[in-house]
Amino acid sequence: MSLLTSNPPQQCRWHSFKTTAALEQAATQTILQAALQAISLRGAFQIVLAGGTTPRRVYESLRNADADWAAWHVYFGDERCLPADHVERNSWMAAQAWLNHVAIPLTQIHFIPTEKGTQAAASAYTQTLVGIELFDLVLLGLGEDGHTASLFPDHELANTANAPAVIVVEDAPKYPPQRVSLSAHRLSAARKVIFIVSGATKQQAVKNWRNGIAIPAAAVNPTNGVDVYLEAALLA
Ligand SMILES: O=C1O[C@H](COP(=O)(O)O)[C@@H](O)[C@H](O)[C@H]1O
């Protein structure tokens, strides 16, 4: 697998936690801290959310946080092509766990409209992202096969300088096959990128990543490097 890039290698800082709960607590605090900093410096906080199961409890903790929700702007790293109210939509999970319970203005929550189909959703989301130079924080997960967002092994990662911001995936190896994802290039345009990784099934992907094997997660390459929050057991 080639990353097709001339960028310097990804700078990765590994943060291990004894328990999943400790990891989730640290991720929640990092998000809130990044929000405080962004709002005090720039008056707004632009966060990109991970989907899947790993961030659910982080989102549930955020709903009880005391934050300046009016200044938050929420985006998604990827979305699955399913009806808007489908339980396996990343947006549905984030809404149930967090977004439905806080006062972020609806106009500042930017779902990827995959219920319209891949092409229409990708072009709509490309427009949504116009004018955003750097996200303040990109939150990402890691799949068993090393995928992140909907950037899968042996698929387009779009990590070159001229890559589109949003890509269409028609044949993902994980259900559902049709998805829309921010490109690795667009996900890298961020002040801070955090991966949260838990669950024994991720062990091989972590091992590959740490051994320099070009898994998709390694294609997200912001100038400031990435922080990986993971359970200590995954480093064994
Ligand atoms: O399909 C997806 O998978 C990854 C990892 O999900 P997890 O359930 O193992 O946490 C997720 O980060 C991505 O957003 C999602 O669409």
The ligand as a MOL file (V3000), in Angstrom:
LIG
                    3D

  0  0  0     0  0            999 V3000
M  V30 BEGIN CTAB
M  V30 COUNTS 16 16 0 0 0
M  V30 BEGIN ATOM
M  V30 1 O -17.0620 2.9600 10.2580 0
M  V30 2 C -16.4320 3.6780 11.0200 0
M  V30 3 O -15.4330 3.1430 11.7590 0
M  V30 4 C -14.4810 3.9300 12.4800 0
M  V30 5 C -14.0960 3.1080 13.7050 0
M  V30 6 O -15.2810 2.7850 14.3950 0
M  V30 7 P -15.3450 2.0640 15.8230 0
M  V30 8 O -16.7610 1.5530 15.9330 0
M  V30 9 O -14.3440 0.9710 15.8030 0
M  V30 10 O -15.0670 3.1160 16.8510 0
M  V30 11 C -15.0190 5.2990 12.8280 0
M  V30 12 O -13.9770 6.1020 13.3490 0
M  V30 13 C -15.6730 5.9360 11.6110 0
M  V30 14 O -16.1090 7.2440 11.8920 0
M  V30 15 C -16.8450 5.0790 11.2420 0
M  V30 16 O -17.6360 5.5610 10.1840 0
M  V30 END ATOM
M  V30 BEGIN BOND
M  V30 1 2 1 2
M  V30 2 1 2 3
M  V30 3 1 2 15
M  V30 4 1 3 4
M  V30 5 1 4 5
M  V30 6 1 4 11
M  V30 7 1 5 6
M  V30 8 1 6 7
M  V30 9 2 7 8
M  V30 10 1 7 9
M  V30 11 1 7 10
M  V30 12 1 11 12
M  V30 13 1 11 13
M  V30 14 1 13 14
M  V30 15 1 13 15
M  V30 16 1 15 16
M  V30 END BOND
M  V30 END CTAB
M  END
